[in-house]
């Protein structure tokens, strides 16, 4: 099932064409059979690193580029699912969205779950991703406090929350 999700994500990414989205060129398999994604070279500076290194950087331009890229993804019915400052790279002064939750898919495929990853990214997560019971009544919880019917889902709305956090962190 994870392989199908990975395949679907690659298909979605390969059809995207936007000035604020890192282009997908293809993939290859490592000797261990693990996929490596191929994109054009990006200088690998995150948006925060770029702004710190370039005091004259136009933060409004950066935020607008991220918004444009995210709006394009949503127009294509694609949820980024992992929008945070580390997943906005800057090349030639232009912000480029990358990852689209691919690292989350790949980590799941490898069965790597690390609490440090979650804590590092929590700043960008909407409250319903951190506390799945925030929008549910106590009637939906079973004896152990968990509900079988409550699922944590990334949505366009959680993407918008993450965008707000990227903008907030960037403008400080």
N, C-alpha and C positions, 0 to 999 in steps of 0.2 A: 504494500500500500504506500509506503514512504517513497519507493521508487517511482510510483505513478505520480505522486505529488511533485517529486523532483522533475520528472519529465514534463508535467503540466507547467511548472514554473519556468522551465527553460523555453517551452513553446511560447508562453506569454511574453517573456523577456525578449525573445528573438524577433517578435513582430513590433516592438516599440521603436519609435523614431521621434525623439524630442531633444531639443538643445540642452535640457537640464536632466537628462537621464544618461547614465553610462551605457554605451552601446554594448550589445552582446555579439561577439564574433563567432563563438563556438565553444566546444569543450573537448577535452582529451581525458583519457583515463591514466591514472598513475599505475605503477607496477602492481600495486595492491588492488587495483580495480576501482579506486576512489576517483570520482570526477574532479577535474580541475577546470574552472571556467576561464575562458579567454575573452578579454576586453581590450580596447585600446589602452595604451599606456596613459596613466594619470599620475601626476606628480606625487600622489599619495599623501597630500596634506589634507587633514580634515578641515572643515570650515572654521573651527575654533583655532586650530594651529595656524591656519592661513591669516586670520584676522590678527592674531597675536604677533605674527612675523611681519605683517604689513599694516602698520599703524594707520595708513591712509586708505585702507580698504573700505569700500562703500558697503556698509552693513545693510542698508535698505535694498541695494541691488542683490545682495546675497539672499536675504529673506524672500524677496520677490521671486528669485530663481527657484528657491526651494518650493515656494507656493505654486509656481507655474508647473514644476515637475510633478508635484503631488496631485494637482488638479488634473493633469494629463493622465496620470495613472488611474485616477478615479473615473475619468471619462471613459477609459478603456475597461472599466469594471475590475480593476486590479487593486487589491489592498496591499500596501507596502508591508505592513506588519512589524517592521523593525526600524522605524524612522527615529534616528537620533543623530547627534552631531558627528559621531564617528562614521556614519553612513552617508554623509554629505562630503564629497571630495571636491577640491577646487583645482581646476586646470585652466590655465590662461585667464585667471580671474573670474571664471565661470563656475558656479556651484553645480555639481552633478550628483544626483541621487543614485545610490548603488545599494546592493544587497537584497532588497525586496524580501527580506525574511529568508533568503537563501542560506545564510549561515545557521539559522534556526533549523531549517530542513536538514542541512548537512549534519548538524550536531545530533539531531534526532536519529538520523540514519546510522550514525556511529554510536548511538546510545550514550552520548556524553552529556550529562546533566550536572552542572556545577552551580552551587548556590552563589558563588562569587560572580558569575556571569549575570545572574538575576539581579543581585544587589547593585552591580555596576550600571545596569540599564534601568533601574527602577525609576530614576528621575524622569524618564521619558514616557513612562507607562501610565495610561489612564487608570483612574481609581478602580474601575470594574475589572481590569486585568490584575491588579494587585489584590483586591478584595472582591472576589466574585459574588459575594453575598450582599454587596452594597446596594443593589437594586432589587433585592428579594426579601420577602418576609420570613420571619422565623418559622412559619408554617411549612416552608419548603425545605427545612433542614431536618435530617433524621436524628436519631439518638446521639450519634457521635459528633453532631454539629455540621456534618457534610450533607449535601443534597445530591441525589442521583440525577436530578433534572437540571442542575445548575452547571453550565459549562463556561469555560473562559474562552472567548472568541475575539480575535482581532477583527476590527471592522473599519469602515471608512471613518467612523466617529472616533475610534481610538487613534487612527492615523492623524486626524485633525488635532487631537489633544497633543500628540507627539510633536506635530509641527509647531504648535504653540510653545512647547517647551524648548524646541530648537531655537525659535525666534527669541524667546525670553533669555535663554542662556547666551545667545549670540550678542544681544544688545546690552549686556551688562558691562 
